[in-house]
Amino acid sequence: MTSKQKEEARKRILKAATALFAQKGYAAVGIREIANTAQVNISMISYYFQGKVGILRSLINEFHDLYSQVFSEAFDNDKSAEDNVRAIVRKMVDFIRNNTELAMVSFNSIPLDIPEIMDLKIERVTKTLANVSGLFKRLNLDSQDPALLSVIGTGLISIILSHFRLKNIQKIVYDAKFDDTFYENYTKNVETLFLYGINGFSTQKEEEESIDSN
């Protein structure tokens, strides 16, 4: 097997595992199922990842690397706090929209009791919160307050991810078409909620009605 073929096999393993973990949950998926889906021998999974937990470790790292990159690209010290929030929300929605399964696998792994990845989860979540600390300062919030971090530090991505977790049900219940127009409106609504809370929607509606009346 050439180096190119080996790399392609490795990518197929990660792709297969990402889809299976997202659909069924980590515990419900076995190595044989991943190997069959990826069309590789089980021995290749051991060779590249030392087992199923190694695959999960790779996916967690991949997600957090991409997440940190997206956050860094969106955050700008020269912008106002509000503009930073809006830019971050927009980047996050696009990111999770294009990497839904990977995001679900990474976040679903956080409460799992898997000793082999506990240190990794702590390390990656700590770095993620460190990225958020710059935004906290711009909003004049205490980045050392654990109660506040628990709400705002993970709030934004949790709000966005919850939509994608329930997307199939929402499509039926809301009879919604999840196209670019929907996500443009969705992004604006997340911006409003994160910046101004529930009352922000009433204020926004009043402002729009005032503009229309003029």
C-alpha positions as CSV (number, residue, x, y, z in Angstrom):
1,M,0.0,0.0,0.0
2,T,1.4,3.4,-1.0
3,S,1.7,6.3,1.4
4,K,-1.2,8.0,-0.5
5,Q,-3.4,4.9,-0.1
6,K,-2.6,4.8,3.6
7,E,-3.5,8.4,4.1
8,E,-6.8,7.9,2.1
9,A,-7.6,4.9,4.4
10,R,-6.9,6.9,7.5
11,K,-9.2,9.7,6.2
12,R,-12.0,7.1,5.5
13,I,-11.7,5.8,9.0
14,L,-12.1,9.2,10.5
15,K,-15.0,10.0,8.2
16,A,-16.8,6.8,9.0
17,A,-16.2,7.1,12.7
18,T,-17.5,10.7,12.7
19,A,-20.7,9.8,11.0
20,L,-21.3,6.7,13.2
21,F,-20.4,8.4,16.5
22,A,-22.7,11.3,15.6
23,Q,-25.6,9.0,14.6
24,K,-25.4,6.3,17.3
25,G,-23.2,7.6,20.0
26,Y,-19.6,6.6,20.9
27,A,-20.6,3.6,23.1
28,A,-22.9,2.1,20.5
29,V,-20.3,1.9,17.8
30,G,-17.8,-0.9,17.5
31,I,-14.4,-1.1,15.8
32,R,-15.7,-3.7,13.3
33,E,-18.6,-1.4,12.2
34,I,-16.1,1.5,11.7
35,A,-13.8,-0.8,9.7
36,N,-16.7,-2.1,7.5
37,T,-18.0,1.4,6.8
38,A,-14.5,2.7,6.0
39,Q,-13.8,-0.4,3.9
40,V,-10.5,-1.1,5.8
41,N,-9.1,-4.0,7.8
42,I,-9.6,-3.7,11.6
43,S,-5.8,-3.9,12.0
44,M,-5.5,-0.5,10.2
45,I,-7.5,1.1,13.0
46,S,-5.1,-0.3,15.5
47,Y,-2.2,0.8,13.4
48,Y,-3.3,4.4,13.0
49,F,-5.3,5.1,16.2
50,Q,-4.5,2.3,18.7
51,G,-8.3,1.6,18.9
52,K,-11.6,3.4,19.1
53,V,-10.6,5.8,21.8
54,G,-7.7,6.9,19.6
55,I,-10.1,7.8,16.8
56,L,-12.2,9.9,19.3
57,R,-9.0,11.6,20.5
58,S,-8.2,12.6,16.9
59,L,-11.7,13.9,16.3
60,I,-11.7,16.0,19.4
61,N,-8.3,17.5,18.5
62,E,-9.5,18.2,14.9
63,F,-12.7,19.9,16.1
64,H,-10.9,22.1,18.7
65,D,-8.1,23.1,16.2
66,L,-10.8,24.2,13.7
67,Y,-12.8,25.9,16.4
68,S,-9.8,27.9,17.7
69,Q,-9.0,28.9,14.1
70,V,-12.5,30.1,13.4
71,F,-12.6,32.1,16.7
72,S,-9.2,33.7,16.1
73,E,-10.2,34.7,12.6
74,A,-13.5,36.3,13.8
75,F,-12.1,38.2,16.8
76,D,-10.6,41.6,16.2
77,N,-9.4,43.9,19.0
78,D,-10.0,46.9,16.7
79,K,-13.7,46.2,16.5
80,S,-16.4,47.1,19.0
81,A,-17.5,44.3,21.4
82,E,-20.9,44.1,19.6
83,D,-19.2,43.8,16.2
84,N,-16.9,41.1,17.6
85,V,-19.9,39.1,18.9
86,R,-21.7,39.4,15.5
87,A,-18.6,38.3,13.6
88,I,-18.0,35.3,16.0
89,V,-21.7,34.2,15.8
90,R,-21.6,34.3,12.0
91,K,-18.4,32.3,11.8
92,M,-19.7,29.8,14.4
93,V,-22.9,29.2,12.5
94,D,-21.1,28.7,9.2
95,F,-18.5,26.4,10.9
96,I,-21.0,24.1,12.6
97,R,-23.2,24.1,9.6
98,N,-20.3,22.7,7.6
99,N,-19.0,20.5,10.4
100,T,-22.1,19.4,12.2
101,E,-21.2,15.7,12.8
102,L,-17.7,16.6,14.0
103,A,-19.1,19.2,16.4
104,M,-21.7,16.8,17.7
105,V,-19.1,14.1,18.3
106,S,-16.7,16.5,20.1
107,F,-19.4,18.0,22.4
108,N,-21.1,14.6,23.1
109,S,-17.8,13.3,24.3
110,I,-17.4,15.9,27.1
111,P,-19.7,14.1,29.6
112,L,-18.5,10.6,28.7
113,D,-16.5,8.8,31.4
114,I,-13.5,7.8,29.4
115,P,-10.3,8.0,31.5
116,E,-8.0,7.9,28.4
117,I,-9.3,11.2,27.1
118,M,-10.1,13.1,30.4
119,D,-6.8,15.1,30.3
120,L,-7.3,15.9,26.7
121,K,-10.8,17.2,27.3
122,I,-9.7,19.4,30.1
123,E,-6.8,20.7,28.1
124,R,-8.9,21.5,25.0
125,V,-11.8,23.1,26.9
126,T,-9.4,25.2,29.0
127,K,-7.8,26.5,25.8
128,T,-11.3,27.2,24.3
129,L,-12.3,29.2,27.4
130,A,-9.0,31.1,27.2
131,N,-10.0,32.2,23.6
132,V,-13.3,33.5,25.0
133,S,-11.6,35.5,27.7
134,G,-10.7,38.3,25.2
135,L,-14.4,38.7,24.4
136,F,-15.2,38.7,28.1
137,K,-12.9,41.7,28.6
138,R,-14.4,43.6,25.6
139,L,-17.9,43.1,27.2
140,N,-16.6,44.2,30.6
141,L,-17.3,40.7,32.1
142,D,-15.3,38.8,34.7
143,S,-13.5,36.0,32.8
144,Q,-12.6,34.4,36.2
145,D,-16.2,33.9,37.3
146,P,-17.0,30.2,37.0
147,A,-20.8,30.7,37.1
148,L,-20.5,33.3,34.3
149,L,-18.2,31.1,32.3
150,S,-20.6,28.2,32.6
151,V,-23.3,30.3,30.9
152,I,-21.5,32.5,28.4
153,G,-18.3,30.6,27.9
154,T,-20.2,27.6,26.4
155,G,-23.5,29.3,25.8
156,L,-23.0,30.5,22.2
157,I,-21.8,27.2,20.7
158,S,-24.4,25.3,22.8
159,I,-27.2,27.5,21.4
160,I,-26.0,26.9,17.8
161,L,-25.3,23.2,18.2
162,S,-28.7,22.5,19.7
163,H,-30.4,23.7,16.5
164,F,-28.3,21.2,14.4
165,R,-28.9,18.4,16.9
166,L,-32.7,18.8,16.5
167,K,-32.6,19.8,12.8
168,N,-34.5,16.8,11.5
169,I,-37.3,17.2,14.0
170,Q,-37.5,20.9,13.5
171,K,-37.8,20.4,9.7
172,I,-41.0,18.5,10.3
173,V,-42.4,20.5,13.1
174,Y,-41.7,23.9,11.7
175,D,-42.0,22.9,8.1
176,A,-38.8,24.8,7.6
177,K,-36.5,25.0,4.6
178,F,-32.9,25.1,5.9
179,D,-31.4,27.1,3.1
180,D,-29.1,30.2,3.0
181,T,-32.0,32.6,3.7
182,F,-33.0,30.6,6.8
183,Y,-29.4,30.7,8.1
184,E,-29.1,34.3,7.5
185,N,-32.1,35.0,9.6
186,Y,-31.1,32.4,12.1
187,T,-27.7,34.0,12.5
188,K,-29.2,37.4,13.2
189,N,-31.5,35.9,15.8
190,V,-28.6,34.2,17.6
191,E,-26.7,37.6,17.6
192,T,-29.7,39.3,19.1
193,L,-30.3,36.7,21.8
194,F,-26.6,36.5,22.8
195,L,-26.2,40.3,22.9
196,Y,-29.5,41.4,24.3
197,G,-31.4,38.4,25.6
198,I,-35.1,37.7,25.0
199,N,-36.0,41.4,25.4
200,G,-33.8,42.2,22.5
201,F,-36.3,40.6,20.1
202,S,-39.0,43.0,21.3
203,T,-36.7,46.0,20.9
204,Q,-35.7,44.9,17.5
205,K,-39.3,44.5,16.4
206,E,-40.2,47.9,17.7
207,E,-37.3,49.4,15.8
208,E,-38.3,47.7,12.6
209,E,-41.9,48.8,12.9
210,S,-40.7,52.4,13.5
211,I,-38.6,52.3,10.4
212,D,-41.5,50.9,8.3
213,S,-43.9,53.5,9.6
214,N,-41.6,56.3,8.5
